[in-house]
């Protein structure tokens, strides 16, 4: 028990010294540090800190401790008198200066008595004679000082009391404790060691009162630590408490003695170290600690200045090593809630949403149609931030099924959906994964996510505008290329015109007629091929739509690559659709050719055919290098973007246009390093007529429901 008391007293001395030193340095660093009250307070705190450190070993009743107490008394007295002077009451209150001078003289006598005690330290009779006078002088000083403190506060104006109350309370705490301490010592004619050891407790209280009052007196000096400072300080407090507890337990085990006690100490150190090494580096523990501090120590959870600076740094990061803008947009939202990963969904041209970017979330399976058009309309109209945990537990009501796709509800790591709106138009939805420290999203989360979502939407809309401008420039380049094509056509026309004029002169010659027929045939073939290529980009496509068997078209495509690359076509029953067999074959050739180029040599490409309700789906699947969401969104179906040297980049674009011309749809699902799957969807021949009779918007809705 004695060891525990000694440790507690020692910790109290160290805490008092640290608090006094920190406050003294802080006061000395302020702009008004040259004012007498600040100077005296800094000196008093400095002497008190030295006293707390110096008396932790020899004891507070030692001669060194008494010298330091006297010096601190004089400094506190100087602070008290200077506080009278700031209110100019020292000029009107006559007794103030004589009382202050008398108290200073009493403390100087106390210093002389302490010197005498030190001089006659080896003579007990002298010590017994000096001690009562020393205690009496302490009582006189404390009584007079408390009277001055009372007059300082009681005689101050109401406005001045706001600034004086905390300093007066600090000095009153010290002197009132000493008054009681020395009264007990005088009456008992003995030194109460326990009360002397606990005097540092009064110093701790006084330092706290003075610190609170000093920082409160000036509005610009209010103590408002940042969240990062609070987190680190609280972490240091936990570590310090851990060390103190460890020392106390280790000391207690040391008193057990014997070999058994040593074994206990070793086992305890090993166990405590293992616990510390396990918990302290844990990201979940740090996240939980940060949430706890924000919840209980701050009025607001977020440090908005720090959050905005982090957001700006994430979005503004540029360079070849940085992630694309859309991935950085997901990261900027995820950083707010400490989510480790996320997705970005963006609108498709034909309605609904598809995955556009992934940030550290490669393993989640996302269908080609990630969200239906009804869900997009819900988020666009309501601007609602959806907590999926509320939906799973039944706390959220009125959320349409289209706004919460089943693939998101099935994945327990999916946590929240944050809409990104620009001028009331939905430009994307960020899907956040669950944070390490699970908690419920509240109004402050929603407000900050909503503001960041709108800012991100403006960045994404600006990038889309730049992409559109770049595409317009590329089409301008295409128009210039068409000018060269027109030049070739003009040359052909000139050649035919010249041939017609020469025919009038040399028509009878057999050699001329043979050459003329060959020239006409070549020119006609060139013109027809050129017109066919240009005509396929129109809305009508190539030939007329007739009923065709998809199995036969697939087999013809397989036959073209026989002996060149392995194509595996799954045998299926006959499926008939309305379309142009030649155009469909050409679209499949484009996709198969791309799949072969993306695959390794000897790796087969699969073609499959299956029915899905009123639709038939043709799949072209490879296990090649795959494509990133950024490439699929911005480059795959855009002309003049090619990953091949010298390519025009119109193969996938032409395939999609040919499929659309036959009333179908082309989707793609790709994963980098795993492969790609193209899906060509067509209505069955028996339902094609009925679908064409419906309005276009209803056709898209029916197709999406069939593929849902």
Secondary structure in CASP SS format (residue, H / E / C, confidence):
PFRMAT SS
TARGET T0000
AUTHOR 0000-0000-0000
METHOD secondary structure of the structure
MODEL  1
X C 1.00
X H 1.00
X H 1.00
X H 1.00
X H 1.00
X H 1.00
X H 1.00
X H 1.00
X H 1.00
X H 1.00
X H 1.00
X H 1.00
X H 1.00
X H 1.00
X H 1.00
X H 1.00
X H 1.00
X H 1.00
X H 1.00
X H 1.00
X H 1.00
X H 1.00
X H 1.00
X H 1.00
X H 1.00
X H 1.00
X H 1.00
X H 1.00
X C 1.00
X C 1.00
X C 1.00
X C 1.00
X C 1.00
X C 1.00
X C 1.00
X H 1.00
X H 1.00
X H 1.00
X H 1.00
X H 1.00
X H 1.00
X H 1.00
X H 1.00
X H 1.00
X H 1.00
X H 1.00
X H 1.00
X H 1.00
X H 1.00
X H 1.00
X H 1.00
X H 1.00
X H 1.00
X H 1.00
X H 1.00
X H 1.00
X H 1.00
X H 1.00
X C 1.00
X C 1.00
X C 1.00
X C 1.00
X H 1.00
X H 1.00
X H 1.00
X H 1.00
X H 1.00
X H 1.00
X H 1.00
X H 1.00
X H 1.00
X H 1.00
X H 1.00
X H 1.00
X H 1.00
X H 1.00
X H 1.00
X H 1.00
X H 1.00
X H 1.00
X H 1.00
X H 1.00
X H 1.00
X H 1.00
X H 1.00
X H 1.00
X C 1.00
X C 1.00
X C 1.00
X C 1.00
X C 1.00
X C 1.00
X C 1.00
X C 1.00
X H 1.00
X H 1.00
X H 1.00
X H 1.00
X H 1.00
X H 1.00
X H 1.00
X H 1.00
X H 1.00
X H 1.00
X H 1.00
X H 1.00
X H 1.00
X H 1.00
X H 1.00
X H 1.00
X H 1.00
X H 1.00
X H 1.00
X H 1.00
X H 1.00
X H 1.00
X H 1.00
X H 1.00
X H 1.00
X C 1.00
X C 1.00
X C 1.00
X C 1.00
X H 1.00
X H 1.00
X H 1.00
X H 1.00
X H 1.00
X H 1.00
X H 1.00
X H 1.00
X H 1.00
X H 1.00
X H 1.00
X H 1.00
X H 1.00
X H 1.00
X H 1.00
X H 1.00
X H 1.00
X H 1.00
X H 1.00
X H 1.00
X H 1.00
X H 1.00
X H 1.00
X H 1.00
X H 1.00
X H 1.00
X H 1.00
X H 1.00
X H 1.00
X H 1.00
X H 1.00
X C 1.00
X C 1.00
X C 1.00
X H 1.00
X H 1.00
X H 1.00
X H 1.00
X H 1.00
X H 1.00
X H 1.00
X H 1.00
X H 1.00
X H 1.00
X H 1.00
X H 1.00
X H 1.00
X H 1.00
X H 1.00
X H 1.00
X H 1.00
X H 1.00
X H 1.00
X H 1.00
X H 1.00
X H 1.00
X H 1.00
X H 1.00
X H 1.00
X H 1.00
X H 1.00
X H 1.00
X H 1.00
X H 1.00
X H 1.00
X C 1.00
X C 1.00
X C 1.00
X C 1.00
X H 1.00
X H 1.00
X H 1.00
X H 1.00
X H 1.00
X C 1.00
X H 1.00
X H 1.00
X H 1.00
X H 1.00
X H 1.00
X H 1.00
X H 1.00
X H 1.00
X H 1.00
X H 1.00
X H 1.00
X H 1.00
X H 1.00
X H 1.00
X H 1.00
X H 1.00
X H 1.00
X H 1.00
X H 1.00
X C 1.00
X H 1.00
X H 1.00
X H 1.00
X C 1.00
X C 1.00
X C 1.00
X C 1.00
X C 1.00
X H 1.00
X H 1.00
X H 1.00
X H 1.00
X H 1.00
X H 1.00
X H 1.00
X H 1.00
X H 1.00
X H 1.00
X H 1.00
X H 1.00
X H 1.00
X H 1.00
X H 1.00
X H 1.00
X H 1.00
X H 1.00
X H 1.00
X H 1.00
X H 1.00
X H 1.00
X H 1.00
X H 1.00
X H 1.00
X H 1.00
X H 1.00
X H 1.00
X C 1.00
X C 1.00
X C 1.00
X H 1.00
X H 1.00
X H 1.00
X H 1.00
X H 1.00
X H 1.00
X H 1.00
X H 1.00
X H 1.00
X H 1.00
X H 1.00
X H 1.00
X H 1.00
X H 1.00
X H 1.00
X H 1.00
X H 1.00
X H 1.00
X H 1.00
X H 1.00
X H 1.00
X H 1.00
X C 1.00
X C 1.00
X C 1.00
X H 1.00
X H 1.00
X H 1.00
X H 1.00
X H 1.00
X H 1.00
X H 1.00
X H 1.00
X H 1.00
X H 1.00
X H 1.00
X H 1.00
X H 1.00
X H 1.00
X H 1.00
X C 1.00
X C 1.00
X C 1.00
X C 1.00
X C 1.00
X C 1.00
X H 1.00
X H 1.00
X H 1.00
X H 1.00
X H 1.00
X H 1.00
X H 1.00
X H 1.00
X H 1.00
X H 1.00
X H 1.00
X H 1.00
X H 1.00
X C 1.00
X C 1.00
X C 1.00
X C 1.00
X C 1.00
X C 1.00
X C 1.00
X C 1.00
X H 1.00
X H 1.00
X H 1.00
X H 1.00
X H 1.00
X H 1.00
X H 1.00
X H 1.00
X H 1.00
X H 1.00
X H 1.00
X H 1.00
X H 1.00
X C 1.00
X E 1.00
X C 1.00
X C 1.00
X E 1.00
X E 1.00
X E 1.00
X E 1.00
X E 1.00
X E 1.00
X C 1.00
X C 1.00
X C 1.00
X C 1.00
X C 1.00
X E 1.00
X E 1.00
X E 1.00
X E 1.00
X E 1.00
X E 1.00
X E 1.00
X C 1.00
X C 1.00
X C 1.00
X C 1.00
X C 1.00
X C 1.00
X C 1.00
X C 1.00
X C 1.00
X C 1.00
X C 1.00
X E 1.00
X C 1.00
X H 1.00
X H 1.00
X H 1.00
X H 1.00
X H 1.00
X H 1.00
X H 1.00
X H 1.00
X H 1.00
X H 1.00
X C 1.00
X C 1.00
X C 1.00
X E 1.00
X E 1.00
X H 1.00
X H 1.00
X H 1.00
X H 1.00
X H 1.00
X H 1.00
X C 1.00
X C 1.00
X C 1.00
X C 1.00
X C 1.00
X C 1.00
X C 1.00
X H 1.00
X H 1.00
X H 1.00
X C 1.00
X C 1.00
X H 1.00
X H 1.00
X H 1.00
X H 1.00
X H 1.00
X C 1.00
X C 1.00
X C 1.00
X E 1.00
X E 1.00
X E 1.00
X E 1.00
X E 1.00
X E 1.00
X E 1.00
X E 1.00
X E 1.00
X C 1.00
X C 1.00
X E 1.00
X E 1.00
X E 1.00
X E 1.00
X E 1.00
X E 1.00
X E 1.00
X E 1.00
X E 1.00
X C 1.00
X E 1.00
X C 1.00
X C 1.00
X C 1.00
X C 1.00
X C 1.00
X C 1.00
X C 1.00
X H 1.00
X H 1.00
X H 1.00
X H 1.00
X H 1.00
X H 1.00
X H 1.00
X H 1.00
X H 1.00
X H 1.00
X H 1.00
X H 1.00
X H 1.00
X H 1.00
X H 1.00
X H 1.00
X H 1.00
X H 1.00
X H 1.00
X H 1.00
X H 1.00
X H 1.00
X H 1.00
X H 1.00
X H 1.00
X H 1.00
X H 1.00
X H 1.00
X H 1.00
X H 1.00
X H 1.00
X H 1.00
X H 1.00
X H 1.00
X H 1.00
X H 1.00
X H 1.00
X H 1.00
X H 1.00
X H 1.00
X H 1.00
X H 1.00
X H 1.00
X H 1.00
X H 1.00
X H 1.00
X H 1.00
X H 1.00
X H 1.00
X H 1.00
X H 1.00
X H 1.00
X H 1.00
X H 1.00
X H 1.00
X H 1.00
X H 1.00
X H 1.00
X H 1.00
X H 1.00
X H 1.00
X H 1.00
X H 1.00
X H 1.00
X C 1.00
X C 1.00
X C 1.00
X H 1.00
X H 1.00
X H 1.00
X H 1.00
X H 1.00
X H 1.00
X H 1.00
X H 1.00
X H 1.00
X H 1.00
X H 1.00
X H 1.00
X H 1.00
X H 1.00
X H 1.00
X H 1.00
X H 1.00
X H 1.00
X H 1.00
X H 1.00
X H 1.00
X H 1.00
X H 1.00
X H 1.00
X H 1.00
X H 1.00
X C 1.00
X C 1.00
X C 1.00
X C 1.00
X C 1.00
X C 1.00
X C 1.00
X C 1.00
X C 1.00
X C 1.00
X E 1.00
X E 1.00
X E 1.00
X E 1.00
X H 1.00
X H 1.00
X H 1.00
X H 1.00
X H 1.00
X H 1.00
X H 1.00
X H 1.00
X H 1.00
X H 1.00
X H 1.00
X C 1.00
X C 1.00
X C 1.00
X C 1.00
X C 1.00
X C 1.00
X E 1.00
X E 1.00
X E 1.00
X C 1.00
X C 1.00
X C 1.00
X C 1.00
X C 1.00
X C 1.00
X E 1.00
X E 1.00
X E 1.00
X E 1.00
X C 1.00
X H 1.00
X H 1.00
X H 1.00
X H 1.00
X H 1.00
X H 1.00
X H 1.00
X H 1.00
X H 1.00
X H 1.00
X H 1.00
X H 1.00
X H 1.00
X H 1.00
X H 1.00
X H 1.00
X H 1.00
X H 1.00
X C 1.00
X C 1.00
X C 1.00
X C 1.00
X C 1.00
X C 1.00
X E 1.00
X E 1.00
X E 1.00
X E 1.00
X E 1.00
X E 1.00
X E 1.00
X E 1.00
X C 1.00
X C 1.00
X E 1.00
X E 1.00
X E 1.00
X E 1.00
X E 1.00
X E 1.00
X E 1.00
X E 1.00
X C 1.00
X C 1.00
X C 1.00
X C 1.00
X C 1.00
X C 1.00
X H 1.00
X H 1.00
X H 1.00
X H 1.00
X H 1.00
X H 1.00
X H 1.00
X H 1.00
X C 1.00
X C 1.00
X C 1.00
X C 1.00
X C 1.00
X C 1.00
X C 1.00
X C 1.00
X C 1.00
X C 1.00
X C 1.00
X C 1.00
X C 1.00
X C 1.00
X H 1.00
X H 1.00
X H 1.00
X H 1.00
X H 1.00
X H 1.00
X H 1.00
X H 1.00
X H 1.00
X H 1.00
X H 1.00
X C 1.00
X C 1.00
X C 1.00
X E 1.00
X E 1.00
X E 1.00
X E 1.00
X E 1.00
X E 1.00
X E 1.00
X C 1.00
X C 1.00
X C 1.00
X E 1.00
X E 1.00
X E 1.00
X E 1.00
X E 1.00
X E 1.00
X E 1.00
X E 1.00
X E 1.00
X E 1.00
X H 1.00
X H 1.00
X H 1.00
X H 1.00
X H 1.00
X H 1.00
X H 1.00
X H 1.00
X H 1.00
X C 1.00
X C 1.00
X H 1.00
X H 1.00
X H 1.00
X H 1.00
X H 1.00
X H 1.00
X H 1.00
X H 1.00
X H 1.00
X H 1.00
X H 1.00
X H 1.00
X C 1.00
END
